Structure formats: structure tokens, C-alpha cells
Amino acid sequence: MFSLGIRVPDMWNISGLMENIGQNYDVFQIFRDFIKHFSSQCSIGVMEYCSEESPSGLSVGGGRKKICPGPLSLSKENRPRERLIRSGPQALSDEELLSIILVSGIRGKNVTVLARELLSRLEAEKKIPTVNELSSLSGLGESKACTVAAMLEFGRRKWASGQRIRHPDDIFRLVSHYADRRQEKFLCLSLNGAHEVLAVRIVTIGLVNRTIVHPREVFADPILDRASAIAVAHNHPSGNLQPSGEDNKITRRLKAAADILGINFLDHLIFSETLYFSYRQEGLICDGKENE
């Protein structure tokens, strides 16, 4: 289904068509001639769906602009709410989960676009935003901002803090929802002495296939958390889990910095949507020093 932007000329000259009524033309032929004449006089611009750009509205007069489809443009079985009922929340992306919470968008910004903008805002924050900060986002009024803030705080109280890291699987479960991102995201988990999670944060967002990480950025928040240990992880958008030379270099620098600070460097995971590579599991991080 698509919409048309139509530019209609100032004047129509259809006298030639009307003359046909008095001749041996049937009504269908008159209709076909009118459509042919109409098509030659109109300039039609088609609204295109896109998956990345924000909507810029309808182009009139032959121009082309893009608009992002909302959930109602999908078949019913592929809509977020129906997929959640059928497969559970773990089957949905962060953007889709937010679109369910938000319920609807506003005029000119459907719920999919609003959810995407909210997700981008949340990923840039190191703490739960206030209602005022959330409601500053166009399309997110005070009521929806309250809903989002309450959801984030409840999730933090109930599940985010206190989870104990006993195995790389435990880290993977906390970060795997970032695997579908098109850019690399480098994450850091602050842990207490019992290896219970204090916080999970995005440290840096990289390019399509690489991210730049400095130890001071990684350890700044864990120091404020009074963390006894950290674990780090980043996604490989390509799906290739083999560590690069830069990955190995970053891991060595972080391990050395952790040793100086007296913080246990627990692990570094490289992950995709279903699999991960663990430096510790592969014997590349030891309690004393890591293997080169």
C-alpha cells in the first residue's frame, strides 16, 4: 500500500474528451481516455518506506521523500505485540519492545520512529533519565515519559542489579540484545566483590565495524561505583566472532589498567545474536597475566 502526492495543473483541458460523448464511444472508453489524459497532466510522487531514516513527509510535485512504516504496515502475525505473545519478549528487538510500551506515536511520527529515537536517547544516557528529560523528546508527552521512567526503574530494581556473574553465559544474557546493532557498541559491567551486577553501561559507540576504547573511559564509572570487578563486551555487526588484533590489544590494555587499579578484570566477550567468544573461556585472560 502506498500514498500518492499529486500536483494538479491550474487548468484542465478536457473538451476533447467531452466531445466523445456524442460519438460512438462507450462509457468505458471515455473513462480510459480520461485516465490517459489525467496521467499525462499529473506529476506523481510516491512515498517510499525506509528502515533507517526518520520520516520527512510527503513530497508533492514529483519529488521523492521517505517515510518509515509503523507496526500496522506489517502483517498481523509479524507485528511486535503478536510476536511477543507468540514467541516471548526475548524474540523482540529493544526498539520493538519500546514500541509496545509507547503504544502509539503522534501525527507525523509513528510509534516505530518514536521508539527508535527514544532508544537512541536511552543508549546515550548513563543513568535513567528524569521525566522532564524524557518528555523533551518530540512525541513523548509527560504521561508516556512517566510510563517509560517507571518501566526502567522497576526493571533496574527487579532484575538489572544483583545478578551474579558465574559464567560467560551470564554476561551474554545481559548484553545479547545489543547484537542486532549495526554499529559496534562497547559495554562495561560493574560488579561487586561477589560478582553481582551493579550496572551495565555503553562506554562507546563505534563505526560500522570498529570502536575506539580507552581505559579511562572504561574505568571511570566502575571507580565511582566502587566496583571490585568488571567485565566488558562488544558486538561484531559482521557476525564474525574471531577477535581482531585491535580486540586483543584493547583486552591487554584493560587487563593491565585493572591490575594497577586493583580491580578484577573478569572477562571480555565478543558476541553476535546467538553466539559469543570469551577471552577467559579461551584461556586468554588469567588471574596473573593474560597470554599474548
Stockholm file with secondary structure:
# STOCKHOLM 1.0

chainA/1-292         MFSLGIRVPDMWNISGLMENIGQNYDVFQIFRDFIKHFSSQCSIGVMEYCSEESPSGLSVGGGRKKICPGPLSLSKENRPRERLIRSGPQALSDEELLSIILVSGIRGKNVTVLARELLSRLEAEKKIPTVNELSSLSGLGESKACTVAAMLEFGRRKWASGQRIRHPDDIFRLVSHYADRRQEKFLCLSLNGAHEVLAVRIVTIGLVNRTIVHPREVFADPILDRASAIAVAHNHPSGNLQPSGEDNKITRRLKAAADILGINFLDHLIFSETLYFSYRQEGLICDGKENE
#=GR chainA/1-292 SS CCCEEEECCSCCCCHHHHHGGGTTCCHHHHHHHHHHHHHHHCEEEECEECSSSCCCCCCCSSCCCEECCCGGGSCGGGSHHHHHHHHCGGGSCHHHHHHHHHCCCBTTBCHHHHHHHHHHHHHHCSSCCCHHHHHTSTTCCHHHHHHHHHHHHHHIIIIITTCBCCSHHHHHHHHGGGTTCSSCEEEEEEECTTCBEEEEEEEEECCSSCCCCCHHHHHHHHHHTTCSEEEEEEECTTCCCSCCHHHHHHHHHHHHHHHHHTCEEEEEEEECSSCEEETTTTTCCCSSCCCC
#=GC SS_cons         CCCEEEECCSCCCCHHHHHGGGTTCCHHHHHHHHHHHHHHHCEEEECEECSSSCCCCCCCSSCCCEECCCGGGSCGGGSHHHHHHHHCGGGSCHHHHHHHHHCCCBTTBCHHHHHHHHHHHHHHCSSCCCHHHHHTSTTCCHHHHHHHHHHHHHHIIIIITTCBCCSHHHHHHHHGGGTTCSSCEEEEEEECTTCBEEEEEEEEECCSSCCCCCHHHHHHHHHHTTCSEEEEEEECTTCCCSCCHHHHHHHHHHHHHHHHHTCEEEEEEEECSSCEEETTTTTCCCSSCCCC
//
